[in-house]
Amino acid sequence: MDQMFVNLKQALMGFFGTFMPDWLLTLHSVLISVTAIAILGPLIMMYLTLMERKVVGRMQNRIGPNRVGPWGLFQPLADGIKMLTKEDIVPLNADKPVHFLAPILIVGPALLLFAVIPFGRNMTAVDLNVGLLFFLAVSSTTTIAIFMASWGSRNKYSVLGGMRSVAQMISYEVPMVLSVVPVLLITGSLSTRAIVEAQAERWFVFTPWGFFGAVFFFLCTVAECNRSPFDLPEAESEIVAGFHTEYSGMKFALFYMAEFMNVFSGCALTATLFFGGWQGPGFLPSWLWFFLKTYAFIFVMMWFRGTLPRLRVDQLMGLAWKFLLPLTLLNIFAAGLWYYLSGILKFGVPAALMVGGFALLTVLNKPFVPEKRVYQFAD
C-alpha cells in the first residue's frame, strides 16, 4: 500500500523495457512523472476550490455548493466548463502579447514546484540535491507574471494592484528564505528528500528553532499566496480586483489555478521542512501522512479567510520588515545554539532567546495610540 504508486510505475517501466531501447525507456519514465504532475496539479486546484467554499460556508453558517452532483462534488467540473465557454474579453488598448502570456507564465512555475515535492517515500519526481533552492527560485518568478498581467492590461487599477502585489511578495520572500536557513544548517542538505529523512527521530517543529521557523515560514507562505489576511493586492473595496481586473474566462481561471496550486505546494513544503513530510506511524501509507499534513495546513489557511480581517498596507509591510525579518535572523542564531549546546540548555536557551526576542519586538513595534482629546468649551 505504501509503495503502490512506485510499484505501478515500475510495472509500467518493466512492460515498456521488454521492447524499448534504454534511451526511449528513460524518456517514457520522464513522461510518466510529467503526466502524473500535469493531472495532479489541476485536480488539486479544482477540489481545493470546492473545499474552500464548503469550509468557509460552514464557518458562515451556509451550506456551500450542493446542487451539482452528490454533495456538490461535480461543482468544480461545472465551473471549469463555465470558464471554458465564457467570452475572452481583451481591452482595446492592452499590450496583447503581454496580456496573453501572463496567465500562462504564472501556471508554469506553479506546476514545476510539484517536481521536487516528496509526496511519499520514494515519491519525489525529481530528487534534486538543490531541491529546496529550486523551489524557492521558481516560486519567486510568480511576481514577474503578476506584474506582466497588471502592466499589459493598461488599467491603472490593475497596475496599482500589481505593484502592491509585487511589493508584498518580494518583502515576504526575504523572511521566508531566512526561515528555512536553520533547516539547512541542521541537515546540511538542500534535498527535500534528505530533509524529510533527517526528521525520522524528531520532527523539527518539536525544537525551539523549528517551532518558530514553522510559524514564520507558514505566515510568509500565506502572504506569498495573497491569502487572507494578506490579500491586500486584491482588496475589492480599494482597487477593484487587483492585477487580474481585465481578465475573463479561462485566462482568469488560470490565475486562480496558479493560486491554489501555490497554496498546496506552500503547505506541502511546510509539512516537508518542519513536520516530517511523509514520516508517521506505519499504520498509514507515507503518501497519506503527507497529504493529511498538507491539507491540515490548507484548512488553517481557509480558517484564516473565514475569521481574520484584512490587514492595512502599513501593517502588512511592517509585519514583514520590522517583525518577521529580525525574528528569522534571531532564529538562525538560536538554531546554532541548539546544535552546540546539550542537556536542558539545548532547548532552554534557544527557546528563551526566541521568546525574549518576540517580546522585545512586540514592545518596540507597539502602535502609537494618540491621547484622547479633551475639548474645552467656552462659557
N, C-alpha and C positions, 0 to 999 in steps of 0.2 A: 504493500500500500504506500509506503514512504517513497519508494523509487518507481512508482507506476509510470510517471511521465518519462523518466530517464530510460526505463526499460522499453517503453513504447518507441522512443526514438532509436534505441539500439536495435530493436527488432526491425524497424524500417531500414536502418543502415545495413543490417545483415542481409535483408532481402535484396536491396539495391547492389550490395557488394558482390552478389553472385554473378552479375553480368555487366557491371560498370567498371571502368578503369579507376585508379586511385584519384586522379585529379577531378573526375566527374563526381566521384563519391564525396570528396571534400566540398565541392560546390553544392551538392544536394544537402549535406549537413548544415551548411550555412543557410540555405533556402528554407529548411525546416524550422530553424530557430527564428529567422526573419518572419516567416509566415505566422508562427505562434505569437510573436510580439505584435504583428500587424493586426491580428484578430483580437488579442487580449486587450490592447490599448483602447480601441473604440468600444469594446464590450464593457470594460470597466467604466468608461465615461458615461455610457448610456444608462447603466443601472445605478451609478452614483447620483445622477440627476433624480431618479426615482427615489432613492434612499433619502436624499436631502429633502425632497418635497414631503415625504412621509414623516421624517423625523421632525422637521420644523412645523409641519401641520399638527403633529401630536403635541408639541410644546405650546402651540397657539390654539389648542382645543378645536382643531379642524380634522377632517378625515384625510385629505390629500387625494391623489388620483385613485379612483376605484371603479371606473366605468369600462376601460379598455382592457379586456381580458380579466382573468381571476385576480382579485386584489390589485388591479391596475398594472399587472406585470407587463402588459404589451404597450403601455403608455409611451415608453422610450421609442418603440418602433413607430408608433403613430407620430410622435414628434419628429423623428427622422424623415418620414415621408412628407410631413408638412414643410420642413425646411428645404427638402429637395425640390419641391414643387412651387415654392414661393418665388416671386419675381426678383431677379437680381438688379437692384437699382444702384447706379453709379452716378455720383454728382457730375454735372456738366463740366465743371472746371477742375475736377480731380486730376491728379497725376496718375493716369490709368495704370501704367505698368507697376508703379509702387503700390497703388491701391489694391491691385490684383495679387501681388506677390506676398503682401504682409500676412494674410491668414494662412498661406501655405507654409511660409517660413517659420511661423510660430508653432505649427503642429510637428514639423520635422524634428526639432530638438526634444520635444516632449516624448516622442516615440523612441528617440535614441537613448534616453535615460534608462529605459527598461532593459537595455542590453547589459548593464553592469549591476543590476539589482539581483541579489541572491534570493530567489523565490523559495528555495529549499535546499536541502543537502544535494550537492551536485547539480543544481538547477540554475546556475548562472550562465546566461547565453554567451557572454564573452568575459572570461576571468582575467581582466587586465591587471597587471601589477601596479597600475596607477588608476584603478577604477574610481576611487573617490575623487581624484583630481579631474578625471574625465567628467564625472557627474557635475561637479561644481563649475567647470569651464563651460560645458554645453548648456547647463541651465541658465547661465548668465547671458547667453545670446538672445534670450527672450526679449530683453529690453530693446534690442535693435528692431525686431519685428513690430513691437508695440509703437515705437516712435515712427516707424515707416507707415503704419496704419493711420496714425494721427496726422502726420505731415501730408501724406498722399491724399487725404480726404479734402484738403483745402477748406477746412471748417475750423474756426477759431476755438470753438468749444472742444473739438477733438484735439487740437494742438495743446490746449491747456490741460486736458485730461492726460494726454500722452506725456507731457513734460512732468506733470506731478507723478505719474506712474514711474517714469524712468528715475526721477529723483528718489522716490521711495525705495525702489528695488535696488538701486546702487547703494543707498545708505544702509539697507539691511543686509546686503551681501557681505559687508565688512565684518560685522559681529557674527554672521553665520559661518564664515570661513574660520574666524578665530575660535568659535565654539567647538570646532572639530579638531583643533590642534592638540588638545590633551589626549584624544583618542590615538592620534598618530604618534605622540610621544611614548605612550604606554605600549602600543602594539608594535611600533617600528615598521609599519607597512601601510601602503595606500590601497591594498587589495581589499575589496569589500568581503570577499570570502575569508581572508585571513583575519579580518576584524571580528567577524562572527565567531570563528573558531577560537579566537583569543578569549571569548566570553563563556567558554564551556564550563568553567568552575564558578564564575561570578559575573553576572551582568554588570556592565559599567555603571548603570543607573544606581546600583547599591553602593557606590563610592561617593564621597562628597563632591569631587570634581565632576563625576559622571552625572549626578543628580542635577547640579546646576547647569552643566553643559547641555543636558537633555532639554531642560526648560528653555534655555536660551535658543538652542537650535530650533525647537518646535515653534517658538514665538516668531523667530525670523522666517521660518517656513510659511507660517500663516501670512506674514506680511508680504513675502515674495509672491505668493499666490493671489494677492489682492483680496483676501478674505476678511470678513468682519472679525474684529472691529477695525481692521486696517484697510478697508475697501474705499479709501478716500478718492482714488483716481476715478471711481465710477459713482460718485455721490450725485444721485439724481437731482437732489434739491439745489445743487450748486452748478454742475456742469453737464446737465442732461445725462448722457450715458458714458461719458469718458471717451477714450480713444476709438471705440467702435461705434460711435454715433451714426456714421454714414454707411453702415454695413447692414445687409439684409440677406435673407435666405441662407444658403449653405455657407457663405463666407462668414456670416455671423455665427453659425453653428460651429465653425472651425475654431473660433476664438474660445468658445465655451468647452469644446473638446480638449483644447490645449490646457485650459484652466483646470479641468477636472483630472486630466492625466497628470498634471503637475502636483495637484493635491495628493493623488495616490502615491506618486514617486517620492514626494517630500515626506509623507508619513511612513513610507516604506524605508526610507533612509534613516529616519528617526529610530525605527524599530531595529534596523541593522546596526547602527552605531552604538546605541545605548541600552537596548532591551534584548540583546542576544539574538536578533534576527530569527532564524529558524529553530534556535535552541528551545527545548521544552521537554517535559516528561514524555516518555516513549509511548504512552497510550494513544497519542495523536500523531499523524504524519508531520514531518518537518514543514512541508509546504502549508499545511493547515495552521500550524502555530504562527507561521509568518503572516498569513492573511488575517488571522484573528487579531494579532497585534496591530497590523496596519489599519484594519477597519476600526479598531478601538480609537486610534488617533484621528481617523476621519470623522468618527462620531463626535469627538471633542470639538473639532473644527465646526461641525454643524451646530453643536451646542452653543458655541460662541455666537454664531449667527442668530440663533433664536433668543439670546439673552442679553448680549452686550451692546451698548450704544456705540455708534461710530465715533472715533477719536477726531479731535480737531487736528489741523495740519501741524500746528506747533507742538502739540502733544505727541503726535506720531514721530516727527523728526527728532524731538527731544529725547524720546524713549530710546531711539537708536544710538544717537551720538553722545548723550550725557548719562545714559544709564547702562545699556547693554554693552557698549564698546568698552568702557573701563572694567565692567564686571567680567567680560570674557578674557581680557588681558590678565586680570587677577586670577581667574580660574586656571590659566596656564601655569602660573606660579604655584597655585595650590596643587595641581597635578604633579609638579616636580617635587614638592614637599612630600606628597603621598608616596611617591616612588622611592624616596631615600629614607623616610622615617620608618619606624617599626613599632609594634605593640599598639598601645592605646593612642600614642601620639600620631600614628599613621592616619587615623580617622579624625581625632580630636582637633589637631592643629589646622588642617585644611578646612574642616567644617567651620571652626571658629573664625578663620580668615575670611571665608565667603560670607558668613552671616554678618560679621563686623563690616565688611565692605558694602554689603547690601544696606545695612542700617545707616552707614555714613552717607552713602549716595542718596538714600531716601531723604535724609535731613537736608543735604546740600541742594537737592532738586525740589524741595518743597515749594509749591507755587506761592507767589506773592498774593496775599489777600489784603486788599486795602481796608483801612479802618472805616468803620461805619460813620457815615456823615451825620452830624448833628446840626440842624438848621436853627438859627436864632431868628425868631420873628420879631419884628418891630412892634412896640406897644401901640 
